[in-house]
Each structure stands twice: as structure tokens, then as C-alpha cells.
């Protein structure tokens, strides 16, 4: 019985840490600047786009494709940074052990 109590305490501690990490990730912002600062994308820890800045210098009506590519690159790179931070947090929380298939953290 003593082992079950200790295990339950560790599970509770892990849940508390997970809640703290979730709140921290949700509050975090990840940004990426591309094209020499022409496009800057900011995403939340959930990977949601929260801000996008486009320099007037990037607005060329004859070349909208380049601007589109810069926007996609900035957003995708910022999301990749958020995912890397999420993976790092998960590794820290689980001590490097992978989660079972289909299970993920709430952020």
C-alpha cells in the first residue's frame, strides 16, 4: 500500500507540473523574421498565429507570390520553434521517456 501512495503522489506532482508547463507554453510567444525583417510572424505556444507584421517595402503588386512565400515561411518557422519548445518541455517532464501513441500534452 505504501508504494501505491507514493506513486499517486508522483502522479499528482506530474499533473501539477504539466499544468504549469501548459500555462507557460500558452503564454509564450515565438517569432520569426524573414526577408531581412520584411515579414515577422508571432505564434502562441499552441502554434496559433497571434501577430503578423509586413513591411511596406514588401508590398509589390507585381510580385505577390514572393510576399506569400515570405509569410508562409515566417509562420511555419515560428510554429516549428514553438513545437521544438513543446518537445523540449515534454522531454523535461517525462525524463526523456516518450508518451504512449496517441497521447499528447494539452498544449
GIRA-V502693 format. One record per residue. N is the residue number from 1. RES is the residue in one letter. OMEGA is omega as a letter, one per 20 degrees, with the letter a starting at -180 (999 if undefined). NEAR is the number of other ideal C-beta (glycine too) atoms within 12 Angstrom. Layout:
# GIRA-V502693
N/RES/OMEGA/NEAR
N/RES/OMEGA/NEAR
This chain:
# GIRA-V502693
1/X/a/7
2/X/r/8
3/X/r/9
4/X/r/10
5/X/r/11
6/X/r/12
7/X/r/13
8/X/r/14
9/X/r/14
10/X/r/15
11/X/r/14
12/X/r/14
13/X/r/15
14/X/r/22
15/X/r/17
16/X/r/15
17/X/r/21
18/X/r/25
19/X/r/18
20/X/r/20
21/X/r/28
22/X/r/23
23/X/r/18
24/X/r/22
25/X/a/32
26/X/a/24
27/X/a/16
28/X/r/28
29/X/a/25
30/X/a/32
31/X/r/25
32/X/r/31
33/X/r/24
34/X/r/27
35/X/a/26
36/X/r/12
37/X/a/17
38/X/r/25
39/X/r/34
40/X/r/29
41/X/r/35
42/X/r/26
43/X/r/31
44/X/r/26
45/X/r/30
46/X/a/24
47/X/r/27
48/X/r/21
49/X/a/25
50/X/r/23
51/X/r/20
52/X/r/25
53/X/r/25
54/X/r/25
55/X/r/20
56/X/r/10
57/X/a/16
58/X/a/26
59/X/r/16
60/X/a/17
61/X/r/9
62/X/a/8
63/X/r/14
64/X/a/14
65/X/r/13
66/X/r/21
67/X/r/25
68/X/r/17
69/X/r/18
70/X/r/32
71/X/r/28
72/X/a/21
73/X/a/22
74/X/a/35
75/X/a/33
76/X/r/22
77/X/r/26
78/X/r/36
79/X/r/28
80/X/r/19
81/X/r/26
82/X/r/32
83/X/r/24
84/X/r/20
85/X/r/29
86/X/r/31
87/X/r/22
88/X/r/20
89/X/r/27
90/X/r/27
91/X/r/17
92/X/a/20
93/X/a/29
94/X/a/20
95/X/r/12
96/X/r/11
97/X/r/12
98/X/r/14
99/X/r/19
100/X/r/8
101/X/r/6
102/X/a/6
103/X/r/12
104/X/r/18
105/X/a/30
106/X/r/20
107/X/999/27
